[in-house]
């Protein structure tokens, strides 16, 4: 009975896509909740209110960073399922583990936003990004190995999908190292990488 169940479970790719879209939607929405309106107690002039608003700058910056992160990984996940035509129990669980890293994004973002001047929160945020990328890579590799990828496009899309993740993760690691110079330099570099990946500002090598 157990063997029979394992053979029939996790076959529906539509369910995997649906839960992924739901998780990404919730995670991206939660990012803004950490940016709170300044409390009016003690604020008695426009200047004080403006100063309080400007103090939210790091939180806005980090929230933008995280929104870009979530958007890029949602696009990557969507790109994979554009070509994944089948599934099994293991692939479904790999997908769920990937979504586990997605739902951690609001926490690591909040942690970084509250302590943006320190190095450790950047390392925690980078670890979140690294796990997202690593599991997304494993997800594709498993689907490719077990012939769940469209036969007509598998050889065309395989290398670009893998290469994009590897290069991006290498650049994110470089961004992490920059925190030893300045946390803001590190965050700025990661944002620049993400803007490039989102809008194709600099074309990478053709695969």
Helices and strands as residue ranges (DSSP letters): H 2-8, H 13-30, G 31-34, H 46-54, H 57-83, H 89-103, H 105-114, H 120-145, H 154-177, G 178-180, H 183-199
